[in-house]
Amino acid sequence: MRNGKETSAANARPIATTFQIVEAYKTVRTNLLFALAPHKRKIVLFSSAEPNAGKTTASSNLAITMAQTGARVLLIDADLRKPSQHKTFRVKKHNGLSRILSGELTFEDCVCREVARGMDLLPSGSLPPNPSELLGSENMDKLLDEVVDKYDYVFIDTPPLCVVSDSLVLCEKAAGTVLITRQGQTTYEELRRSVEHIRDVQGNLLGVVISDMKEANRPYSHYVRYKYYKAHDYSYM
């Protein structure tokens, strides 16, 4: 459904297409399945330290990959400053999250059904002047209460942690956060600050995904595209 109109999963833009990338996402999916098993509300935030680290691509691919298990998955574009998921799935963003949180529309008015098999998308909606306030509002709590009863997994694409505080107001509402970093771009200091931000609000860091890894000197290096680390395996933490 494109904001009220039926659409086919075949219209979704293919994202992960090579064997290596697909297998890498399946590996991350397996880690998430284990990490989320103890949690009743399987809500996962996806963020990054800085812009252009690949969080939108990672969250959309992982939502598709999770739906391939037969689970019901909802992807929410909560980047109310620079949304991108509507471009990925070729839907309109005007009716979406911001208009639900402002009380103008309902979830059923805005959800895009079956943008990929087993997966629905809630676009960002119009860009509001007060994103942090909306994301931290009672209406956001009500929306999450509504969708966790309808879906097995809720993935939320959020803005970069070191740029704005929008992601942090959602940390306590989620089972945990997955940080997306890009090799050769994300600095150690940016990653350290992001982890500290999550801890400051008593959030749960599920792990870190490193995209665009180059390991040319290692055996089977051509299989490496995305790598996942559990949070407790990080030596600096």
C-alpha positions in Angstrom: 0.0 0.0 0.0 1.4 3.4 -1.0 -0.1 5.6 1.7 -3.5 4.0 1.2 -3.1 2.3 -2.2 -2.0 -1.3 -2.7 1.5 -1.8 -4.1 3.4 -5.0 -4.9 6.5 -6.2 -3.2 7.9 -6.6 -6.7 8.1 -2.8 -7.0 10.6 -2.5 -4.1 14.0 -1.5 -5.3 16.5 -4.5 -4.9 19.2 -3.6 -2.5 21.4 -6.5 -1.5 21.9 -8.5 -4.7 25.3 -10.3 -4.6 25.8 -13.6 -2.8 28.4 -12.1 -0.5 26.3 -9.2 0.7 23.1 -11.4 1.1 25.1 -13.9 3.2 26.6 -11.1 5.3 23.1 -9.7 6.1 21.9 -13.2 7.0 24.8 -13.4 9.5 23.8 -10.1 11.1 20.2 -11.4 11.2 21.3 -14.5 13.1 23.0 -12.4 15.6 20.0 -10.2 16.0 17.7 -13.2 16.5 19.8 -14.3 19.4 20.2 -10.9 20.9 16.5 -10.1 20.8 15.3 -13.5 22.0 15.0 -12.4 25.7 13.0 -9.2 24.8 9.3 -9.2 24.6 9.2 -5.9 22.6 11.5 -6.6 19.7 12.1 -2.9 18.7 15.5 -2.2 17.2 17.0 1.2 16.5 19.5 1.7 13.7 21.8 4.7 13.9 25.3 5.8 13.1 27.8 8.2 14.4 27.9 10.4 11.4 25.9 10.9 8.1 26.4 8.7 5.1 27.5 5.7 7.1 25.0 3.4 5.4 22.3 3.1 8.2 19.4 3.4 5.8 20.7 0.7 3.5 21.6 -1.6 6.4 18.3 -1.2 8.2 16.2 -1.7 5.0 18.2 -4.8 4.0 18.0 -6.3 7.5 14.3 -5.7 7.6 13.9 -7.5 4.3 16.2 -10.3 5.5 14.3 -10.7 8.7 11.0 -10.8 6.9 12.3 -13.7 4.8 12.2 -15.9 8.0 8.4 -15.6 7.9 8.3 -12.9 10.6 6.1 -9.9 10.3 8.4 -6.8 10.1 7.7 -3.1 10.2 10.4 -0.6 9.2 9.8 3.0 10.5 11.7 5.9 9.0 12.2 8.1 12.1 14.9 10.3 10.5 12.6 13.3 10.5 15.4 15.6 9.3 16.8 13.7 6.3 14.5 10.7 5.5 15.5 8.2 2.8 13.4 5.0 3.1 10.7 6.4 0.9 13.3 6.7 -1.9 14.5 3.1 -1.3 11.0 1.6 -1.6 9.6 4.2 -4.1 6.7 5.4 -2.0 5.5 8.9 -1.0 6.6 10.2 2.4 4.1 12.9 2.9 1.7 10.7 5.0 3.9 9.2 7.6 5.3 9.2 11.1 5.4 12.9 11.7 1.7 13.3 10.9 0.8 10.4 13.2 2.8 11.9 16.1 1.2 15.3 15.5 -2.3 13.7 15.7 -3.3 14.4 12.1 -3.5 10.8 10.9 -3.5 7.2 12.1 -1.1 4.4 11.6 -3.5 2.7 9.1 -3.7 6.0 7.2 0.0 6.0 6.6 1.5 2.5 6.6 2.7 1.2 3.2 1.9 -2.5 3.0 4.1 -5.2 1.5 6.9 -3.0 0.2 8.8 -6.3 0.3 7.4 -9.7 1.1 6.3 -9.8 4.7 7.5 -6.3 5.4 5.6 -3.0 5.8 7.1 0.5 5.8 6.0 3.6 7.8 7.6 6.6 6.0 8.8 9.7 7.7 5.9 12.0 6.8 6.4 15.8 6.3 9.5 17.3 7.9 8.4 18.8 11.3 10.1 21.8 13.1 10.4 19.7 16.3 11.6 16.2 15.5 13.1 15.4 19.0 9.9 16.5 20.8 7.7 14.4 18.5 9.9 11.3 18.9 9.9 11.6 22.6 6.2 12.3 22.9 3.4 10.2 24.4 2.0 9.7 20.9 5.2 7.9 20.0 4.8 5.6 23.0 1.2 4.9 21.9 2.3 4.2 18.3 5.0 1.7 19.5 2.5 0.0 21.8 0.2 -0.4 18.8 2.7 -1.8 16.3 4.4 -4.3 18.7 1.1 -6.1 18.9 0.9 -6.2 15.1 4.5 -7.1 14.1 7.1 -9.6 15.3 9.9 -7.0 14.7 10.0 -3.3 14.5 13.1 -1.7 13.0 13.5 2.1 13.3 15.9 4.1 11.1 17.1 7.1 13.2 19.4 10.1 12.6 23.1 10.0 13.4 23.9 10.1 17.1 26.7 12.6 17.0 24.7 15.1 15.0 21.3 15.4 16.8 19.7 13.9 19.9 16.7 12.4 18.1 17.9 8.8 18.4 18.6 9.1 22.1 15.0 9.8 23.1 14.0 6.5 21.5 16.7 4.4 23.2 14.6 3.6 26.3 11.7 2.5 24.1 13.7 -0.1 22.2 15.3 -3.5 23.0 18.6 -2.0 21.7 20.5 -0.1 19.1 22.6 -1.3 16.2 25.3 1.2 15.2 26.3 1.3 11.5 29.8 2.5 10.7 31.7 2.8 7.5 35.3 1.7 7.1 37.6 4.5 6.1 35.0 7.1 7.2 33.8 6.6 10.8 36.5 7.6 13.2 37.3 5.8 16.5 36.4 9.0 18.4 33.0 9.2 16.7 32.2 5.6 17.5 33.4 6.1 21.1 31.1 9.1 21.5 28.2 7.3 20.0 28.6 4.4 22.5 28.8 6.9 25.4 25.7 8.7 24.2 23.7 5.4 24.3 25.1 4.5 27.7 24.3 7.9 29.1 20.6 7.3 28.5 20.8 3.7 29.8 20.3 2.4 26.3 21.3 -1.1 25.1 24.0 -1.4 22.4 23.2 -4.6 20.5 26.2 -4.4 18.3 28.1 -2.6 15.5 27.9 -3.3 11.8 31.0 -2.2 9.7 30.2 -1.6 6.1 32.5 -1.5 3.1 35.2 -3.4 4.7 38.4 -3.9 2.7 40.4 -7.0 3.7 42.3 -7.6 0.5 45.2 -9.2 2.3 43.1 -11.9 4.1 42.0 -15.2 2.7 38.5 -15.2 1.3 38.6 -11.4 1.5 36.2 -11.0 -1.4 33.5 -12.4 0.8 33.7 -9.6 3.3 31.3 -6.7 2.8 29.6 -6.3 6.1 30.9 -7.4 9.5 29.0 -7.5 12.8 30.4 -7.2 16.3 28.5 -7.9 19.4 28.7 -5.0 21.8 30.4 -7.0 24.6 33.2 -8.1 22.3 34.5 -4.6 22.0 37.8 -4.3 23.9 37.4 -0.5 24.4 34.1 -0.8 26.2 
